[in-house]
């Protein structure tokens, strides 16, 4: 299942195939992409990190032309969650955790969903080589 906001602009060929390559692994839960602000190299989302103040978008506001933390913003890696603005997951895993909790605010139902996948032993992955604009 691909969850994609209506304000996402894809400009790379084979971006879905790259994400699907991870989503098909038995140990992977949700797969996300790097989101940039429109027509810029400024990162809006590079995965979700859980801090003491709550979940935040990793690298939000950073310029993607600069390698941060030894190029971590350019590598695919496991993270606690990815944004529902662009999230790919197998249907069986989606229904195994009962999907999104619609009683939660929009800003947190995707994070909760990824937490549930993580608690079931799945890795959530952000593909920083899949870059989309989020208007």
N, CA, C and O atoms as CSV, one atom per row, in Angstrom:
chain,resi,resn,atom,element,x,y,z
A,1,UNK,N,N,0.846,-1.177,0.000
A,1,UNK,CA,C,0.000,0.000,0.000
A,1,UNK,C,C,0.887,1.234,0.000
A,1,UNK,O,O,1.820,1.333,0.797
A,2,UNK,N,N,0.602,2.165,-0.883
A,2,UNK,CA,C,1.345,3.420,-0.928
A,2,UNK,C,C,0.432,4.547,-0.452
A,2,UNK,O,O,-0.601,4.825,-1.061
A,3,UNK,N,N,0.825,5.187,0.637
A,3,UNK,CA,C,0.117,6.359,1.134
A,3,UNK,C,C,0.907,7.572,0.680
A,3,UNK,O,O,2.099,7.692,0.961
A,4,UNK,N,N,0.230,8.474,-0.028
A,4,UNK,CA,C,0.914,9.596,-0.655
A,4,UNK,C,C,0.011,10.824,-0.599
A,4,UNK,O,O,-1.104,10.804,-1.120
A,5,UNK,N,N,0.489,11.878,0.024
A,5,UNK,CA,C,-0.288,13.124,0.064
A,5,UNK,C,C,-0.525,13.636,-1.352
A,5,UNK,O,O,0.251,13.352,-2.265
A,6,UNK,N,N,-1.597,14.386,-1.523
A,6,UNK,CA,C,-1.916,14.920,-2.842
A,6,UNK,C,C,-1.034,16.100,-3.232
A,6,UNK,O,O,-1.149,16.618,-4.343
A,7,UNK,N,N,-0.157,16.528,-2.331
A,7,UNK,CA,C,0.750,17.636,-2.641
A,7,UNK,C,C,2.202,17.184,-2.776
A,7,UNK,O,O,3.128,17.980,-2.627
A,8,UNK,N,N,2.388,15.894,-3.061
A,8,UNK,CA,C,3.726,15.345,-3.295
A,8,UNK,C,C,4.010,15.379,-4.793
A,8,UNK,O,O,3.162,15.006,-5.604
A,9,UNK,N,N,5.215,15.831,-5.151
A,9,UNK,CA,C,5.629,15.863,-6.549
A,9,UNK,C,C,6.830,14.941,-6.736
A,9,UNK,O,O,7.890,15.151,-6.146
A,10,UNK,N,N,6.646,13.928,-7.561
A,10,UNK,CA,C,7.722,12.994,-7.872
A,10,UNK,C,C,8.410,13.440,-9.155
A,10,UNK,O,O,7.748,13.789,-10.132
A,11,UNK,N,N,9.741,13.429,-9.150
A,11,UNK,CA,C,10.484,13.835,-10.345
A,11,UNK,C,C,11.596,12.854,-10.694
A,11,UNK,O,O,12.310,13.056,-11.676
A,12,UNK,N,N,11.752,11.795,-9.904
A,12,UNK,CA,C,12.763,10.780,-10.179
A,12,UNK,C,C,12.111,9.558,-10.823
A,12,UNK,O,O,11.044,9.124,-10.389
A,13,UNK,N,N,12.736,9.009,-11.837
A,13,UNK,CA,C,12.215,7.748,-12.372
A,13,UNK,C,C,12.500,6.615,-11.375
A,13,UNK,O,O,13.489,6.661,-10.643
A,14,UNK,N,N,11.657,5.636,-11.353
A,14,UNK,CA,C,11.831,4.426,-10.551
A,14,UNK,C,C,11.856,4.667,-9.040
A,14,UNK,O,O,12.414,3.858,-8.299
A,15,UNK,N,N,11.258,5.773,-8.573
A,15,UNK,CA,C,11.262,6.030,-7.137
A,15,UNK,C,C,10.436,5.001,-6.380
A,15,UNK,O,O,10.809,4.595,-5.279
A,16,UNK,N,N,9.318,4.574,-6.959
A,16,UNK,CA,C,8.485,3.570,-6.284
A,16,UNK,C,C,9.215,2.230,-6.229
A,16,UNK,O,O,9.158,1.529,-5.219
A,17,UNK,N,N,9.888,1.884,-7.294
A,17,UNK,CA,C,10.610,0.618,-7.335
A,17,UNK,C,C,11.700,0.569,-6.262
A,17,UNK,O,O,11.922,-0.475,-5.648
A,18,UNK,N,N,12.377,1.692,-6.037
A,18,UNK,CA,C,13.407,1.743,-4.995
A,18,UNK,C,C,12.796,1.476,-3.627
A,18,UNK,O,O,13.341,0.710,-2.833
A,19,UNK,N,N,11.668,2.109,-3.360
A,19,UNK,CA,C,11.003,1.908,-2.071
A,19,UNK,C,C,10.482,0.475,-1.950
A,19,UNK,O,O,10.580,-0.145,-0.891
A,20,UNK,N,N,9.933,-0.035,-3.038
A,20,UNK,CA,C,9.387,-1.386,-3.050
A,20,UNK,C,C,10.467,-2.428,-2.771
A,20,UNK,O,O,10.196,-3.464,-2.165
A,21,UNK,N,N,11.689,-2.150,-3.214
A,21,UNK,CA,C,12.799,-3.071,-2.947
A,21,UNK,C,C,12.977,-3.342,-1.462
A,21,UNK,O,O,13.306,-4.461,-1.070
A,22,UNK,N,N,12.763,-2.331,-0.638
A,22,UNK,CA,C,12.845,-2.528,0.818
A,22,UNK,C,C,11.550,-3.100,1.380
A,22,UNK,O,O,11.584,-3.991,2.229
A,23,UNK,N,N,10.419,-2.601,0.918
A,23,UNK,CA,C,9.126,-3.005,1.482
A,23,UNK,C,C,8.859,-4.498,1.309
A,23,UNK,O,O,8.101,-5.083,2.083
A,24,UNK,N,N,9.468,-5.116,0.311
A,24,UNK,CA,C,9.259,-6.541,0.074
A,24,UNK,C,C,10.043,-7.430,1.032
A,24,UNK,O,O,9.796,-8.635,1.093
A,25,UNK,N,N,10.978,-6.862,1.775
A,25,UNK,CA,C,11.736,-7.667,2.737
A,25,UNK,C,C,10.856,-8.030,3.927
A,25,UNK,O,O,10.094,-7.196,4.415
A,26,UNK,N,N,10.958,-9.261,4.389
A,26,UNK,CA,C,10.095,-9.741,5.468
A,26,UNK,C,C,10.307,-8.995,6.774
A,26,UNK,O,O,9.399,-8.949,7.604
A,27,UNK,N,N,11.475,-8.411,6.976
A,27,UNK,CA,C,11.801,-7.743,8.235
A,27,UNK,C,C,11.568,-6.231,8.202
A,27,UNK,O,O,11.815,-5.549,9.197
A,28,UNK,N,N,11.095,-5.701,7.071
A,28,UNK,CA,C,10.868,-4.255,6.934
A,28,UNK,C,C,9.386,-3.953,7.083
A,28,UNK,O,O,8.536,-4.626,6.500
A,29,UNK,N,N,9.088,-2.917,7.883
A,29,UNK,CA,C,7.716,-2.458,8.055
A,29,UNK,C,C,7.395,-1.375,7.047
A,29,UNK,O,O,7.091,-1.670,5.891
A,30,UNK,N,N,7.460,-0.123,7.475
A,30,UNK,CA,C,7.154,1.011,6.604
A,30,UNK,C,C,8.420,1.530,5.929
A,30,UNK,O,O,9.509,1.493,6.503
A,31,UNK,N,N,8.257,2.012,4.704
A,31,UNK,CA,C,9.362,2.609,3.949
A,31,UNK,C,C,8.945,4.022,3.563
A,31,UNK,O,O,7.850,4.239,3.044
A,32,UNK,N,N,9.827,4.978,3.822
A,32,UNK,CA,C,9.556,6.369,3.486
A,32,UNK,C,C,10.616,6.939,2.571
A,32,UNK,O,O,11.623,6.293,2.284
A,33,UNK,N,N,10.375,8.159,2.118
A,33,UNK,CA,C,11.278,8.862,1.213
A,33,UNK,C,C,11.758,10.151,1.862
A,33,UNK,O,O,11.188,10.611,2.852
A,34,UNK,N,N,12.815,10.729,1.292
A,34,UNK,CA,C,13.246,12.066,1.714
A,34,UNK,C,C,12.337,13.079,1.031
A,34,UNK,O,O,12.125,13.017,-0.180
A,35,UNK,N,N,11.804,14.012,1.814
A,35,UNK,CA,C,10.959,15.064,1.268
A,35,UNK,C,C,11.685,16.394,1.367
A,35,UNK,O,O,12.221,16.748,2.417
A,36,UNK,N,N,11.695,17.123,0.263
A,36,UNK,CA,C,12.296,18.452,0.221
A,36,UNK,C,C,11.199,19.497,0.054
A,36,UNK,O,O,10.129,19.215,-0.485
A,37,UNK,N,N,11.484,20.703,0.523
A,37,UNK,CA,C,10.584,21.809,0.231
A,37,UNK,C,C,10.650,22.078,-1.270
A,37,UNK,O,O,11.710,21.899,-1.870
A,38,UNK,N,N,9.550,22.501,-1.895
A,38,UNK,CA,C,9.475,22.628,-3.349
A,38,UNK,C,C,10.591,23.482,-3.952
A,38,UNK,O,O,10.916,24.567,-3.470
A,39,UNK,N,N,11.158,22.939,-5.022
A,39,UNK,CA,C,12.158,23.650,-5.833
A,39,UNK,C,C,13.368,24.108,-5.025
A,39,UNK,O,O,14.005,25.102,-5.376
A,40,UNK,N,N,13.693,23.386,-3.935
A,40,UNK,CA,C,14.861,23.707,-3.119
A,40,UNK,C,C,15.626,22.428,-2.818
A,40,UNK,O,O,15.239,21.339,-3.240
A,41,UNK,N,N,16.708,22.582,-2.087
A,41,UNK,CA,C,17.445,21.428,-1.563
A,41,UNK,C,C,17.314,21.370,-0.034
A,41,UNK,O,O,18.114,20.718,0.637
A,42,UNK,N,N,16.310,22.052,0.503
A,42,UNK,CA,C,16.091,22.084,1.947
A,42,UNK,C,C,15.210,20.907,2.349
A,42,UNK,O,O,14.121,20.714,1.810
A,43,UNK,N,N,15.702,20.130,3.301
A,43,UNK,CA,C,15.012,18.916,3.736
A,43,UNK,C,C,13.818,19.259,4.619
A,43,UNK,O,O,13.913,20.075,5.536
A,44,UNK,N,N,12.704,18.620,4.322
A,44,UNK,CA,C,11.535,18.695,5.184
A,44,UNK,C,C,11.423,17.431,6.033
A,44,UNK,O,O,11.029,17.493,7.198
A,45,UNK,N,N,11.770,16.282,5.446
A,45,UNK,CA,C,11.646,15.006,6.147
A,45,UNK,C,C,12.732,14.049,5.679
A,45,UNK,O,O,12.926,13.842,4.481
A,46,UNK,N,N,13.427,13.476,6.636
A,46,UNK,CA,C,14.414,12.432,6.350
A,46,UNK,C,C,14.282,11.318,7.356
A,46,UNK,O,O,15.281,10.796,7.850
A,47,UNK,N,N,13.041,10.948,7.665
A,47,UNK,CA,C,12.765,9.980,8.715
A,47,UNK,C,C,12.277,10.713,9.955
A,47,UNK,O,O,12.257,11.943,9.992
A,48,UNK,N,N,11.889,9.961,10.957
A,48,UNK,CA,C,11.416,10.525,12.220
A,48,UNK,C,C,12.317,10.033,13.341
A,48,UNK,O,O,12.653,8.851,13.423
A,49,UNK,N,N,12.698,10.967,14.196
A,49,UNK,CA,C,13.473,10.665,15.399
A,49,UNK,C,C,12.586,10.965,16.593
A,49,UNK,O,O,11.874,11.969,16.611
A,50,UNK,N,N,12.629,10.095,17.584
A,50,UNK,CA,C,11.833,10.327,18.793
A,50,UNK,C,C,12.726,10.975,19.838
A,50,UNK,O,O,13.723,10.391,20.259
A,51,UNK,N,N,12.364,12.196,20.259
A,51,UNK,CA,C,13.138,12.923,21.264
A,51,UNK,C,C,12.331,13.007,22.561
A,51,UNK,O,O,11.177,12.580,22.614
A,52,UNK,N,N,12.942,13.554,23.588
A,52,UNK,CA,C,12.224,13.683,24.865
A,52,UNK,C,C,11.026,14.612,24.737
A,52,UNK,O,O,10.097,14.540,25.542
A,53,UNK,N,N,11.037,15.488,23.727
A,53,UNK,CA,C,9.919,16.399,23.492
A,53,UNK,C,C,8.905,15.838,22.502
A,53,UNK,O,O,7.905,16.488,22.198
A,54,UNK,N,N,9.161,14.641,22.003
A,54,UNK,CA,C,8.258,14.009,21.049
A,54,UNK,C,C,8.931,13.795,19.705
A,54,UNK,O,O,10.086,14.178,19.516
A,55,UNK,N,N,8.211,13.182,18.768
A,55,UNK,CA,C,8.788,12.876,17.461
A,55,UNK,C,C,9.029,14.124,16.612
A,55,UNK,O,O,8.235,15.064,16.619
A,56,UNK,N,N,10.144,14.107,15.882
A,56,UNK,CA,C,10.488,15.219,14.988
A,56,UNK,C,C,10.972,14.668,13.650
A,56,UNK,O,O,11.425,13.526,13.567
A,57,UNK,N,N,10.873,15.479,12.616
A,57,UNK,CA,C,11.409,15.108,11.306
A,57,UNK,C,C,12.925,15.281,11.341
A,57,UNK,O,O,13.431,16.364,11.635
A,58,UNK,N,N,13.629,14.221,11.042
A,58,UNK,CA,C,15.085,14.258,11.022
A,58,UNK,C,C,15.568,15.151,9.883
A,58,UNK,O,O,15.052,15.078,8.768
A,59,UNK,N,N,16.546,15.984,10.165
A,59,UNK,CA,C,17.190,16.888,9.202
A,59,UNK,C,C,16.277,18.000,8.695
A,59,UNK,O,O,16.613,18.655,7.708
A,60,UNK,N,N,15.148,18.231,9.330
A,60,UNK,CA,C,14.221,19.279,8.880
A,60,UNK,C,C,14.908,20.643,8.902
A,60,UNK,O,O,15.435,21.068,9.930
A,61,UNK,N,N,14.895,21.324,7.752
A,61,UNK,CA,C,15.500,22.644,7.624
A,61,UNK,C,C,16.956,22.627,7.199
A,61,UNK,O,O,17.531,23.684,6.936
A,62,UNK,N,N,17.567,21.451,7.126
A,62,UNK,CA,C,18.963,21.341,6.697
A,62,UNK,C,C,19.040,21.364,5.176
A,62,UNK,O,O,18.125,20.904,4.493
A,63,UNK,N,N,20.137,21.900,4.651
A,63,UNK,CA,C,20.356,21.926,3.209
A,63,UNK,C,C,20.964,20.594,2.789
A,63,UNK,O,O,22.015,20.205,3.299
A,64,UNK,N,N,20.319,19.899,1.872
A,64,UNK,CA,C,20.739,18.552,1.486
A,64,UNK,C,C,22.008,18.509,0.644
A,64,UNK,O,O,22.497,17.419,0.348
A,65,UNK,N,N,22.550,19.640,0.254
A,65,UNK,CA,C,23.812,19.614,-0.492
A,65,UNK,C,C,25.002,19.387,0.447
A,65,UNK,O,O,26.110,19.102,-0.010
A,66,UNK,N,N,24.776,19.513,1.735
A,66,UNK,CA,C,25.829,19.336,2.746
A,66,UNK,C,C,25.661,17.975,3.406
A,66,UNK,O,O,24.551,17.623,3.804
A,67,UNK,N,N,26.743,17.195,3.535
A,67,UNK,CA,C,26.627,15.914,4.253
A,67,UNK,C,C,26.631,16.148,5.768
A,67,UNK,O,O,27.561,16.743,6.312
A,68,UNK,N,N,25.584,15.674,6.433
A,68,UNK,CA,C,25.486,15.809,7.884
A,68,UNK,C,C,25.723,14.458,8.538
A,68,UNK,O,O,25.285,13.423,8.036
A,69,UNK,N,N,26.422,14.484,9.665
A,69,UNK,CA,C,26.683,13.255,10.429
A,69,UNK,C,C,27.253,12.163,9.521
A,69,UNK,O,O,26.704,11.066,9.421
A,70,UNK,N,N,28.371,12.493,8.860
A,70,UNK,CA,C,29.085,11.565,7.978
A,70,UNK,C,C,28.217,11.114,6.791
A,70,UNK,O,O,28.317,9.972,6.343
A,71,UNK,N,N,27.376,12.010,6.294
A,71,UNK,CA,C,26.549,11.710,5.128
A,71,UNK,C,C,25.274,10.951,5.445
A,71,UNK,O,O,24.652,10.383,4.547
A,72,UNK,N,N,24.884,10.934,6.694
A,72,UNK,CA,C,23.690,10.198,7.109
A,72,UNK,C,C,22.447,10.655,6.361
A,72,UNK,O,O,21.537,9.855,6.141
A,73,UNK,N,N,22.387,11.927,5.962
A,73,UNK,CA,C,21.234,12.419,5.214
A,73,UNK,C,C,21.214,11.931,3.767
A,73,UNK,O,O,20.253,12.201,3.046
A,74,UNK,N,N,22.238,11.229,3.333
A,74,UNK,CA,C,22.281,10.691,1.980
A,74,UNK,C,C,22.149,9.175,1.944
A,74,UNK,O,O,22.072,8.586,0.865
A,75,UNK,N,N,22.121,8.539,3.108
A,75,UNK,CA,C,22.086,7.082,3.193
A,75,UNK,C,C,20.692,6.584,3.549
A,75,UNK,O,O,19.919,7.291,4.196
A,76,UNK,N,N,20.377,5.374,3.129
A,76,UNK,CA,C,19.149,4.741,3.611
A,76,UNK,C,C,19.463,4.147,4.981
A,76,UNK,O,O,20.545,3.602,5.199
A,77,UNK,N,N,18.510,4.259,5.895
A,77,UNK,CA,C,18.758,3.748,7.240
A,77,UNK,C,C,17.447,3.430,7.951
A,77,UNK,O,O,16.373,3.881,7.552
A,78,UNK,N,N,17.566,2.645,9.010
A,78,UNK,CA,C,16.420,2.316,9.843
A,78,UNK,C,C,16.129,3.507,10.741
A,78,UNK,O,O,17.046,4.131,11.275
A,79,UNK,N,N,14.858,3.818,10.906
A,79,UNK,CA,C,14.446,4.896,11.807
A,79,UNK,C,C,13.202,4.436,12.557
A,79,UNK,O,O,12.599,3.423,12.205
A,80,UNK,N,N,12.829,5.165,13.566
A,80,UNK,CA,C,11.670,4.766,14.364
A,80,UNK,C,C,10.366,4.931,13.575
A,80,UNK,O,O,9.419,4.172,13.781
A,81,UNK,N,N,10.317,5.909,12.683
A,81,UNK,CA,C,9.085,6.143,11.920
A,81,UNK,C,C,9.381,6.952,10.667
A,81,UNK,O,O,10.429,7.585,10.541
A,82,UNK,N,N,8.427,6.914,9.746
A,82,UNK,CA,C,8.468,7.747,8.545
A,82,UNK,C,C,7.129,8.454,8.432
A,82,UNK,O,O,6.140,8.019,9.021
A,83,UNK,N,N,7.098,9.531,7.686
A,83,UNK,CA,C,5.869,10.312,7.562
A,83,UNK,C,C,4.858,9.631,6.641
A,83,UNK,O,O,5.212,8.973,5.662
A,84,UNK,N,N,3.591,9.815,6.996
A,84,UNK,CA,C,2.520,9.296,6.157
A,84,UNK,C,C,2.339,10.070,4.868
A,84,UNK,O,O,1.533,9.677,4.024
A,85,UNK,N,N,3.073,11.168,4.694
A,85,UNK,CA,C,3.009,11.921,3.439
A,85,UNK,C,C,3.517,11.080,2.279
A,85,UNK,O,O,3.109,11.285,1.136
A,86,UNK,N,N,4.406,10.133,2.565
A,86,UNK,CA,C,4.883,9.161,1.583
A,86,UNK,C,C,5.333,7.930,2.357
A,86,UNK,O,O,6.440,7.888,2.894
A,87,UNK,N,N,4.468,6.938,2.407
A,87,UNK,CA,C,4.729,5.738,3.200
A,87,UNK,C,C,4.283,4.523,2.401
A,87,UNK,O,O,3.156,4.469,1.910
A,88,UNK,N,N,5.179,3.550,2.277
A,88,UNK,CA,C,4.886,2.311,1.562
A,88,UNK,C,C,5.000,1.151,2.549
A,88,UNK,O,O,5.982,1.049,3.284
A,89,UNK,N,N,3.999,0.285,2.563
A,89,UNK,CA,C,3.987,-0.859,3.478
A,89,UNK,C,C,3.177,-1.982,2.838
A,89,UNK,O,O,2.239,-1.722,2.085
A,90,UNK,N,N,3.534,-3.218,3.134
A,90,UNK,CA,C,2.748,-4.328,2.600
A,90,UNK,C,C,1.374,-4.330,3.260
A,90,UNK,O,O,1.232,-3.957,4.425
A,91,UNK,N,N,0.375,-4.752,2.512
A,91,UNK,CA,C,-0.998,-4.766,3.026
A,91,UNK,C,C,-1.110,-5.670,4.244
A,91,UNK,O,O,-1.817,-5.335,5.194
A,92,UNK,N,N,-0.434,-6.796,4.235
A,92,UNK,CA,C,-0.528,-7.714,5.380
A,92,UNK,C,C,0.023,-7.084,6.653
A,92,UNK,O,O,-0.550,-7.262,7.727
A,93,UNK,N,N,1.123,-6.354,6.547
A,93,UNK,CA,C,1.685,-5.686,7.732
A,93,UNK,C,C,0.793,-4.531,8.170
A,93,UNK,O,O,0.634,-4.288,9.366
A,94,UNK,N,N,0.213,-3.820,7.213
A,94,UNK,CA,C,-0.691,-2.723,7.539
A,94,UNK,C,C,-1.862,-3.238,8.370
A,94,UNK,O,O,-2.173,-2.680,9.422
A,95,UNK,N,N,-2.509,-4.301,7.900
A,95,UNK,CA,C,-3.677,-4.824,8.603
A,95,UNK,C,C,-3.296,-5.591,9.855
A,95,UNK,O,O,-4.110,-5.722,10.769
A,96,UNK,N,N,-2.077,-6.098,9.915
A,96,UNK,CA,C,-1.606,-6.819,11.098
A,96,UNK,C,C,-1.567,-5.918,12.326
A,96,UNK,O,O,-1.730,-6.397,13.448
A,97,UNK,N,N,-1.352,-4.609,12.124
A,97,UNK,CA,C,-1.359,-3.652,13.243
A,97,UNK,C,C,-2.629,-2.796,13.215
A,97,UNK,O,O,-2.692,-1.757,13.873
A,98,UNK,N,N,-3.630,-3.228,12.460
A,98,UNK,CA,C,-4.944,-2.586,12.380
A,98,UNK,C,C,-4.906,-1.212,11.709
A,98,UNK,O,O,-5.787,-0.388,11.957
A,99,UNK,N,N,-3.916,-0.951,10.874
A,99,UNK,CA,C,-3.875,0.289,10.111
A,99,UNK,C,C,-3.633,1.518,10.961
A,99,UNK,O,O,-3.090,1.429,12.063
A,100,UNK,N,N,-4.037,2.663,10.445
A,100,UNK,CA,C,-3.866,3.926,11.160
A,100,UNK,C,C,-4.961,4.088,12.217
A,100,UNK,O,O,-6.117,3.735,11.986
A,101,UNK,N,N,-4.587,4.614,13.356
A,101,UNK,CA,C,-5.549,4.904,14.417
A,101,UNK,C,C,-6.199,6.253,14.103
A,101,UNK,O,O,-5.585,7.302,14.298
A,102,UNK,N,N,-7.430,6.221,13.621
A,102,UNK,CA,C,-8.106,7.447,13.179
A,102,UNK,C,C,-8.526,8.356,14.326
A,102,UNK,O,O,-8.968,9.481,14.093
A,103,UNK,N,N,-8.393,7.880,15.570
A,103,UNK,CA,C,-8.722,8.748,16.703
A,103,UNK,C,C,-7.580,9.700,17.038
A,103,UNK,O,O,-7.761,10.647,17.804
A,104,UNK,N,N,-6.403,9.452,16.465
A,104,UNK,CA,C,-5.250,10.318,16.702
A,104,UNK,C,C,-5.223,11.463,15.699
A,104,UNK,O,O,-5.764,11.338,14.601
A,105,UNK,N,N,-4.590,12.588,16.071
A,105,UNK,CA,C,-4.445,13.682,15.107
A,105,UNK,C,C,-3.645,13.221,13.892
A,105,UNK,O,O,-2.827,12.304,13.981
A,106,UNK,N,N,-3.890,13.862,12.775
A,106,UNK,CA,C,-3.207,13.509,11.530
A,106,UNK,C,C,-1.698,13.519,11.711
A,106,UNK,O,O,-1.002,12.696,11.117
A,107,UNK,N,N,-1.186,14.425,12.511
A,107,UNK,CA,C,0.260,14.555,12.677
A,107,UNK,C,C,0.873,13.381,13.438
A,107,UNK,O,O,2.097,13.248,13.456
A,108,UNK,N,N,0.071,12.535,14.060
A,108,UNK,CA,C,0.652,11.465,14.863
A,108,UNK,C,C,0.161,10.068,14.518
A,108,UNK,O,O,0.720,9.094,15.024
A,109,UNK,N,N,-0.855,9.929,13.683
A,109,UNK,CA,C,-1.312,8.572,13.392
A,109,UNK,C,C,-0.290,7.783,12.585
A,109,UNK,O,O,-0.215,6.562,12.721
A,110,UNK,N,N,0.495,8.451,11.750
A,110,UNK,CA,C,1.550,7.764,11.005
A,110,UNK,C,C,2.686,7.334,11.927
A,110,UNK,O,O,3.243,6.248,11.767
A,111,UNK,N,N,3.027,8.182,12.888
A,111,UNK,CA,C,4.095,7.849,13.840
A,111,UNK,C,C,3.658,6.677,14.710
A,111,UNK,O,O,4.430,5.743,14.928
A,112,UNK,N,N,2.425,6.721,15.206
A,112,UNK,CA,C,1.899,5.623,16.013
A,112,UNK,C,C,1.913,4.326,15.215
A,112,UNK,O,O,2.292,3.277,15.737
A,113,UNK,N,N,1.501,4.394,13.955
A,113,UNK,CA,C,1.495,3.224,13.077
A,113,UNK,C,C,2.897,2.620,12.974
A,113,UNK,O,O,3.065,1.405,13.082
A,114,UNK,N,N,3.898,3.475,12.766
A,114,UNK,CA,C,5.283,2.994,12.658
A,114,UNK,C,C,5.784,2.427,13.995
A,114,UNK,O,O,6.516,1.437,14.016
A,115,UNK,N,N,5.388,3.058,15.106
A,115,UNK,CA,C,5.756,2.517,16.420
A,115,UNK,C,C,5.207,1.101,16.590
A,115,UNK,O,O,5.897,0.224,17.111
A,116,UNK,N,N,3.973,0.879,16.151
A,116,UNK,CA,C,3.368,-0.455,16.263
A,116,UNK,C,C,4.129,-1.476,15.416
A,116,UNK,O,O,4.349,-2.607,15.850
A,117,UNK,N,N,4.526,-1.078,14.217
A,117,UNK,CA,C,5.338,-1.966,13.385
A,117,UNK,C,C,6.657,-2.290,14.069
A,117,UNK,O,O,7.094,-3.441,14.078
A,118,UNK,N,N,7.286,-1.273,14.640
A,118,UNK,CA,C,8.559,-1.454,15.342
A,118,UNK,C,C,8.389,-2.408,16.524
A,118,UNK,O,O,9.225,-3.285,16.744
A,119,UNK,N,N,7.316,-2.235,17.274
A,119,UNK,CA,C,7.068,-3.104,18.425
A,119,UNK,C,C,6.839,-4.556,18.012
A,119,UNK,O,O,7.056,-5.471,18.807
A,120,UNK,N,N,6.404,-4.768,16.777
A,120,UNK,CA,C,6.220,-6.126,16.265
A,120,UNK,C,C,7.517,-6.699,15.699
A,120,UNK,O,O,7.538,-7.831,15.216
A,121,UNK,N,N,8.600,-5.920,15.756
A,121,UNK,CA,C,9.901,-6.418,15.325
A,121,UNK,C,C,10.317,-6.013,13.930
A,121,UNK,O,O,11.333,-6.494,13.428
A,122,UNK,N,N,9.552,-5.132,13.285
A,122,UNK,CA,C,9.899,-4.687,11.937
A,122,UNK,C,C,10.785,-3.451,11.985
A,122,UNK,O,O,10.707,-2.647,12.913
A,123,UNK,N,N,11.620,-3.318,10.977
A,123,UNK,CA,C,12.432,-2.115,10.800
A,123,UNK,C,C,11.699,-1.155,9.868
A,123,UNK,O,O,11.211,-1.562,8.814
A,124,UNK,N,N,11.622,0.100,10.249
A,124,UNK,CA,C,11.111,1.142,9.362
A,124,UNK,C,C,12.315,1.799,8.701
A,124,UNK,O,O,13.322,2.069,9.356
A,125,UNK,N,N,12.208,2.050,7.420
A,125,UNK,CA,C,13.360,2.488,6.636
A,125,UNK,C,C,13.039,3.779,5.894
A,125,UNK,O,O,11.957,3.926,5.326
A,126,UNK,N,N,13.980,4.708,5.902
A,126,UNK,CA,C,13.853,5.894,5.061
A,126,UNK,C,C,14.861,5.754,3.924
A,126,UNK,O,O,16.042,5.488,4.147
A,127,UNK,N,N,14.364,5.939,2.694
A,127,UNK,CA,C,15.213,5.874,1.508
A,127,UNK,C,C,15.603,7.295,1.144
A,127,UNK,O,O,14.847,7.992,0.468
A,128,UNK,N,N,16.763,7.727,1.580
A,128,UNK,CA,C,17.222,9.083,1.290
A,128,UNK,C,C,17.668,9.268,-0.150
A,128,UNK,O,O,17.997,10.382,-0.558
A,129,UNK,N,N,17.683,8.184,-0.929
A,129,UNK,CA,C,17.960,8.320,-2.356
A,129,UNK,C,C,16.665,8.475,-3.161
A,129,UNK,O,O,16.714,8.694,-4.371
A,130,UNK,N,N,15.525,8.365,-2.507
A,130,UNK,CA,C,14.231,8.665,-3.113
A,130,UNK,C,C,13.840,10.048,-2.620
A,130,UNK,O,O,13.495,10.228,-1.452
A,131,UNK,N,N,13.898,11.019,-3.518
A,131,UNK,CA,C,13.677,12.415,-3.151
A,131,UNK,C,C,12.435,12.932,-3.867
A,131,UNK,O,O,12.303,12.826,-5.087
A,132,UNK,N,N,11.532,13.492,-3.073
A,132,UNK,CA,C,10.267,14.030,-3.591
A,132,UNK,C,C,10.086,15.449,-3.057
A,132,UNK,O,O,10.604,15.790,-1.994
A,133,UNK,N,N,9.357,16.262,-3.792
A,133,UNK,CA,C,8.997,17.595,-3.286
A,133,UNK,C,C,7.666,17.493,-2.562
A,133,UNK,O,O,6.739,16.840,-3.040
A,134,UNK,N,N,7.575,18.140,-1.407
A,134,UNK,CA,C,6.333,18.189,-0.647
A,134,UNK,C,C,5.863,19.625,-0.589
A,134,UNK,O,O,6.411,20.440,0.153
A,135,UNK,N,N,4.840,19.936,-1.379
A,135,UNK,CA,C,4.311,21.300,-1.479
A,135,UNK,C,C,3.480,21.666,-0.267
A,135,UNK,O,O,2.960,22.780,-0.188
